[in-house]
Amino acid sequence: MEFTVNKSDLVRELGLSQGVVEKKTTIPILSNVLLEAAGDSVVLTATDLESGIRVSCPAKVKKPGSGTIPAKKLLDYVRLLPDSDVQVKVQENHWATLVCGRSRTRIAGMSRESYPDLPAMPEKLAEIPAGLLVGMIQRTIFAISAEESRFTLNGALMILKKDAITMVATDGHRLAMTESKIDLAGVTGNYRALLPRKAMAELLKLSAEAGADAIVEFAGDDNHLFFRIGDRLLLSRKLTGNFPDFERVLPKDQPHAITLNRDELRSAIERVSQFSDERSRAIRVLISPGEMKVYSSVSDTGESEENLPVQYDGPKTEIGFNAQYLVDFLRAVPQDTVGLHFKDPNSAGEMRPGGETEAVYRYVIMPMRI
Amino acid sequence: MERPPVKTYLHVDMDAFFVSVEELFDPSLKGKPVVVGGRANERGVVSAASYAARKYGIHSAMPLRTAYQRCPHAIFVEGHRERYTEYSRKVYDILCRFSPRVSMASIDEAYVDLEGTRKLHGPAFQAAHRLHETIRAETRLNCSIGIASSRLVAKIASDQAKPNGVLWVLPGTEVRFLAPLDVRKIPGVGKVTEQNLRAVGVRKVGDLARLDEGFLASKFGKWGLALAGKALGLDAGGWFDGEVGEAHDPKSVSHEHTFREDTADLAGLQATLLRLSEKVARRLRDHSLFTRTVQIKIRYSDFSTFTRARTLDHATHLDTEIAAAAKELFGANWTGQPVRLIGVYAQGLEHSEGQMSLLEEEKTRRWRDAMSAVDRIRDRFGESSVSLARSLQADYHERVHENPENLPGKEPRGKEPGGKS
């Protein structure tokens, strides 16, 4: 195999595929990127067996063929080259030679024979604007559980209906649910799938590169989900298991609500949480008529308190929350005002964007007992 | 510089406690070599030995089989944990009548701070004498009492007073009292330290006292500094942090089990883990504490020992949640080889439950209610009256050990604010 590519094209595409490359070295070949040169392009493939990515860049192909090269080493090296053409040649012994201007390098590759095949993308199920998908991912991804043992919570539930997409993520303490109206004529009934966090993060990268107006073609088979944006294809194994019945968790009865300025609330919480227990991040909010007090204390370090004016005439209510959970929402919500809905210190609270919003966005947070 | 006021501490140490309690229930044991801990041919160690048995070189922590070799005609008894706990509590109650500041150091020894009790009980020696008499009268058990200006010297004095004596080390005479004693008499000085001290020519506490503090610090670090202080009769070193009678929260709670025979039976091992988890959870609830980190210990037949820990995403004191973490850790780390000992530890203890669960709050609440009912039943009818079903499969054999739960004074049950009501 022998081809010539533009350095910045190669760096961009290698960069996009880098997140998928296996970090652990249990299967050495998965640390490599598969290069396949044919026609007028070279196709780059990376996979960790859970997810896979296929990207390409225009190339002058002198001799079609394929080979694999350590992905990180390749990117780290090419990035340092001057911005011009790079000539790549992979020999029978799997060694790759890179020539760029006066630079010449040989990298030990591995046979492509042992590189796993990615499943083929089935017929597309829906077309989703990248901007819409990005918004939904950003509104939910932070609520995904970081605990590996809770594997059904290591991703988001995605539900496609003929007129809407719903995305839900929870770590068992808080839950983010968002729903966007969209015409998906091709979808019949409810299409449900669990999308792993890693795939969501990669989707954000691919969408950012393609722009908000790009269209994401979506498809799924029994085990995999496929997202194609232009020439780039991301695929991911579905998470297995039963996602919790989120509708049961969404509060139905919340007698009290206050509206707050997002940035003021966020700054207040961030300041106060400097004096919360580092591990639990516990802060308290005390909502009384006309005023909301946010405060915290660490017995041996200090204490901090902030007062925010609110319109409220219900009973005095004090609730403990994990400051991080509140801030996560305030960072993700695009609107300037937010509503805090609550019942009592032992029931789930809920935050929503203030005012009329296009997309449904509900964020349910369980309190802390302090 | 003003001298701090001289304190007066008693160290009360029950004489051959387990054996003496057994003798109350079976007077025929009196004066005979008795070994508490298990049967002679069993695995396990000696929990206590009568004075007659000690003459054969039997001491606590010695393997039962060794004890049998030393004295084949000794009487081996299993021991009755609940009896010791009951008598320990009786002693504790008596001590509390003499001073509000009482710390049980273990099931059979306690420190009493006599500060402010002079009007009520008179001078220290008189108070100690009356205490000695009262314990004897109300429990029919002998004890030995050391009186000194530091807990360290009081403890060493009670040891010198044994059996059934009271010894007062007058303030100012501590150094002279300690000087002729072997360094091993200092609590915390074991074989290793003893050997290291011998290497620098130290055999007696007096030799130690003559050494330069800086030299000891350079040789043994912090421990060396503590040793220098101890040699002068001071409560030096972390062991004596805090005052007598202060409620301390434990830093961790653990239970271990040594199998009678090494076992690779998965169901039995899991049942034992569950039983240990139940006990750990019970103690957490008694202290109104919650754990965030569950650790297990596995010791195989060849004594190779592994610990593995998992941090939970929320704090808990529920049997089921601790057991689930322990079981998962075990499943992921057990090699399949026969196990000699397993243990369950709760660490990262917190005073509040913290984050509530969104998905399982209902379930958690039901378990919490159930466990508080179970605790009440166990309080009335004993620890083994209620168990999770699977833990009943454990070949579990309650062994007495030095620091059982429910130890009065050690266990501020119901005393802390916000404790169980």
Interface residues (C-beta under 8 A of the other chain):
Chain A: S145 E147 S149 R150 T170 D171 G172 H173 R174 L175 P244 V249 R279 S280 A282 N322 N346 A348 V364 I365 M366 P367 M368 R369 I370
Chain B: R292 D313 H314 E328 E350 S352 E353 G354 Q355 M356 S357 L358 L359 E360 E361
